Amino acid sequence: MIRAVIFDMDGVLIDSEPVYAAWLEAFLKEHQVEVPDSELRRVAGISSQDFKKKLQSWWTAAGKPYMSGDDIDKMFEKYCDGLPLSFKEIMDSHAEEVMAWLKEAGYMVAVASSSPMKDIEKVLTDTGLCKYVDVKVSGEMFANSKPNPQIYQYTVKQLGLEAGECFAVEDSAYGIQAAFRAGIKVIAKRDDRFGFDQSLADYCVNHLHQVIDIIKMGQSLP
């Protein structure tokens, strides 16, 4: 019996990945760091730790003076701070409806994202989704985030449940792999823009509202 739904954030609750990808491309171009489009697309869904490693490798490959991934990431954050973004405007149109239904129906709700906790808090506060969420977990809490299953194993423990009592809603290959390895049934939100491999998901949906349909139809049972 399913008792909780664990949501990824970027690409699931908010359509932030195209925005961040455009900002990253502009930031790198400003610093004369050339990265192939195919490589930039692979950034969607990776952990903040791996993102910093990518930044450092691109920086080094471009022949730039040495900078740590942390320092380059801080430069990128500062660059992004000056750009306008309304999380409410890029929130999935069904996100609040789905979370409200889950809470009213007695399900627990969690958010497990590779993003830093400060970003998770800001997104959930700005979108008004915070009031529905029982547990928030950030990938920065672990040495290795998605596709490592630890973030999901920890989230399930914080919910006081077993893996088989949870659904995970993901979009990226990394997130789907993490939930799958943790023994959690996965609902993939379909996204063809980044070449995500969603083959490990138990279900694929075009809209978050279909999460309700899956639960109502009793498809959570083995």
C-alpha positions as CSV (number, residue, x, y, z in Angstrom):
1,M,0.0,0.0,0.0
2,I,1.4,3.4,-1.0
3,R,1.5,5.9,1.9
4,A,3.7,8.7,0.5
5,V,4.8,10.4,-2.7
6,I,8.3,11.8,-2.9
7,F,8.8,14.5,-5.5
8,D,11.9,15.7,-7.2
9,M,11.9,19.5,-7.6
10,D,13.7,20.8,-10.8
11,G,11.9,19.5,-13.8
12,V,9.0,18.1,-11.8
13,L,7.5,20.7,-9.6
14,I,9.1,23.6,-11.5
15,D,10.2,23.8,-15.1
16,S,13.5,25.3,-14.2
17,E,16.0,23.2,-16.2
18,P,15.6,25.1,-19.5
19,V,16.0,28.4,-17.6
20,Y,19.2,27.2,-15.7
21,A,20.6,25.8,-19.0
22,A,20.2,29.1,-20.8
23,W,21.8,31.0,-17.8
24,L,24.7,28.5,-17.7
25,E,25.3,28.8,-21.5
26,A,25.3,32.6,-21.2
27,F,27.7,32.5,-18.2
28,L,30.2,30.2,-19.9
29,K,30.1,32.3,-23.0
30,E,30.8,35.5,-21.1
31,H,33.9,33.8,-19.7
32,Q,34.9,32.4,-23.1
33,V,34.4,28.8,-22.0
34,E,33.1,26.7,-24.9
35,V,31.1,23.6,-24.0
36,P,29.2,21.4,-26.6
37,D,25.4,21.5,-26.4
38,S,25.4,17.7,-25.9
39,E,27.6,18.2,-22.8
40,L,25.4,21.0,-21.5
41,R,22.3,18.9,-21.8
42,R,23.9,16.3,-19.5
43,V,23.9,18.7,-16.6
44,A,20.1,18.5,-16.1
45,G,19.4,16.5,-13.0
46,I,22.9,16.1,-11.7
47,S,23.9,16.8,-8.1
48,S,25.4,20.1,-7.0
49,Q,28.6,18.3,-6.2
50,D,28.9,16.8,-9.7
51,F,27.9,20.2,-11.2
52,K,30.8,21.8,-9.5
53,K,33.1,19.1,-10.9
54,K,31.8,19.8,-14.4
55,L,32.4,23.5,-14.0
56,Q,36.0,23.0,-12.9
57,S,36.7,20.5,-15.8
58,W,35.2,22.9,-18.4
59,W,37.1,25.8,-16.9
60,T,40.4,23.9,-17.0
61,A,39.8,22.6,-20.5
62,A,39.3,26.2,-21.7
63,G,42.8,27.1,-20.4
64,K,41.6,29.3,-17.7
65,P,43.7,30.0,-14.5
66,Y,43.0,27.4,-11.8
67,M,39.7,27.9,-9.9
68,S,38.0,25.3,-7.7
69,G,34.5,24.1,-8.7
70,D,33.2,25.8,-5.6
71,D,34.6,29.2,-6.5
72,I,33.3,28.9,-10.1
73,D,29.9,27.9,-8.8
74,K,29.8,30.9,-6.5
75,M,30.6,33.1,-9.6
76,F,27.7,31.5,-11.4
77,E,25.3,31.9,-8.5
78,K,26.2,35.6,-8.3
79,Y,25.6,35.9,-12.1
80,C,22.2,34.2,-11.7
81,D,21.2,36.5,-8.7
82,G,21.0,39.4,-11.1
83,L,18.6,37.6,-13.4
84,P,14.8,37.7,-12.9
85,L,13.0,34.4,-12.2
86,S,9.5,33.8,-10.8
87,F,9.2,30.2,-9.5
88,K,5.5,30.7,-9.4
89,E,5.5,31.3,-13.1
90,I,7.4,28.2,-13.9
91,M,5.6,25.9,-11.4
92,D,3.9,22.9,-12.9
93,S,0.3,23.9,-13.4
94,H,-0.9,20.7,-11.6
95,A,1.6,20.7,-8.7
96,E,-0.5,22.3,-6.1
97,E,-3.7,20.4,-7.0
98,V,-1.8,17.1,-6.8
99,M,-0.2,17.9,-3.4
100,A,-3.5,19.2,-2.0
101,W,-5.3,16.0,-3.1
102,L,-2.6,13.8,-1.6
103,K,-2.8,15.5,1.8
104,E,-6.6,15.4,1.8
105,A,-6.4,11.7,0.9
106,G,-4.1,11.0,3.8
107,Y,-0.8,10.5,2.0
108,M,2.5,12.0,3.2
109,V,4.4,14.3,0.8
110,A,8.2,14.7,0.5
111,V,10.6,16.6,-1.7
112,A,14.0,15.0,-2.4
113,S,16.1,17.2,-4.7
114,S,19.8,17.4,-5.6
115,S,19.5,21.2,-5.2
116,P,20.9,22.9,-2.1
117,M,18.4,23.2,0.8
118,K,18.3,27.0,0.5
119,D,17.0,26.6,-3.0
120,I,14.5,24.0,-2.0
121,E,13.1,26.2,0.7
122,K,12.9,29.2,-1.6
123,V,11.1,27.4,-4.3
124,L,8.6,25.7,-1.9
125,T,8.0,29.0,-0.2
126,D,7.6,31.1,-3.3
127,T,5.3,28.6,-5.0
128,G,3.2,28.1,-1.8
129,L,3.8,24.4,-1.9
130,C,5.7,24.4,1.4
131,K,2.5,23.8,3.5
132,Y,1.9,20.4,1.8
133,V,5.4,19.0,2.4
134,D,6.2,16.8,5.4
135,V,9.8,16.1,4.6
136,K,12.5,18.1,2.6
137,V,15.8,16.5,1.7
138,S,18.7,18.0,-0.2
139,G,21.4,16.2,-2.1
140,E,24.0,18.4,-0.4
141,M,23.4,16.4,2.8
142,F,25.3,13.4,1.2
143,A,28.7,12.8,-0.2
144,N,27.0,11.5,-3.3
145,S,23.6,12.5,-4.5
146,K,21.5,11.1,-7.3
147,P,22.0,8.5,-9.0
148,N,23.2,7.2,-5.6
149,P,20.1,5.9,-3.8
150,Q,21.1,7.3,-0.4
151,I,19.0,10.4,-0.8
152,Y,15.9,8.3,-1.3
153,Q,16.8,5.8,1.4
154,Y,17.2,8.7,3.9
155,T,13.9,10.3,2.8
156,V,12.0,7.1,3.3
157,K,13.5,6.7,6.8
158,Q,12.5,10.3,7.6
159,L,9.0,9.5,6.6
160,G,9.0,6.5,8.9
161,L,8.0,4.2,6.0
162,E,9.4,1.4,3.9
163,A,10.5,1.8,0.3
164,G,7.6,-0.2,-1.0
165,E,5.2,2.3,0.6
166,C,6.4,5.2,-1.5
167,F,6.2,6.5,-5.0
168,A,8.9,8.8,-6.4
169,V,8.1,11.3,-9.1
170,E,11.2,12.1,-11.2
171,D,12.2,13.3,-14.7
172,S,15.9,12.8,-15.1
173,A,17.8,9.5,-15.6
174,Y,19.9,10.2,-12.5
175,G,16.8,10.7,-10.3
176,I,15.0,7.7,-11.7
177,Q,18.1,5.5,-11.1
178,A,18.4,6.7,-7.5
179,A,14.7,5.9,-6.7
180,F,14.9,2.5,-8.5
181,R,18.1,1.5,-6.6
182,A,16.3,2.4,-3.4
183,G,13.5,0.0,-4.2
184,I,10.9,2.7,-4.8
185,K,8.3,2.6,-7.6
186,V,9.0,5.5,-10.0
187,I,6.6,7.7,-11.9
188,A,8.5,9.5,-14.6
189,K,7.3,12.9,-15.8
190,R,8.0,12.7,-19.5
191,D,10.5,15.2,-20.9
192,D,12.0,14.8,-24.3
193,R,14.1,17.9,-24.3
194,F,17.2,16.6,-22.5
195,G,17.4,13.0,-23.8
196,F,16.6,11.5,-20.4
197,D,16.6,7.7,-20.2
198,Q,13.3,7.0,-18.3
199,S,13.2,3.2,-19.1
200,L,13.6,2.2,-15.4
201,A,10.4,4.0,-14.4
202,D,7.3,1.9,-13.5
203,Y,5.0,4.5,-15.0
204,C,5.4,7.5,-17.4
205,V,3.0,10.5,-17.3
206,N,2.6,13.5,-19.5
207,H,1.2,15.6,-16.7
208,L,1.5,15.6,-12.9
209,H,-2.3,15.2,-12.6
210,Q,-1.9,11.6,-13.8
211,V,-0.2,10.8,-10.5
212,I,-3.6,11.1,-8.9
213,D,-5.0,8.8,-11.6
214,I,-2.4,6.1,-10.9
215,I,-3.1,6.1,-7.2
216,K,-6.9,6.1,-7.7
217,M,-6.7,3.2,-10.1
218,G,-4.8,1.2,-7.5
219,Q,-1.8,0.7,-9.8
220,S,0.5,1.1,-6.8
221,L,-0.1,-2.6,-6.0
222,P,2.5,-5.2,-7.3
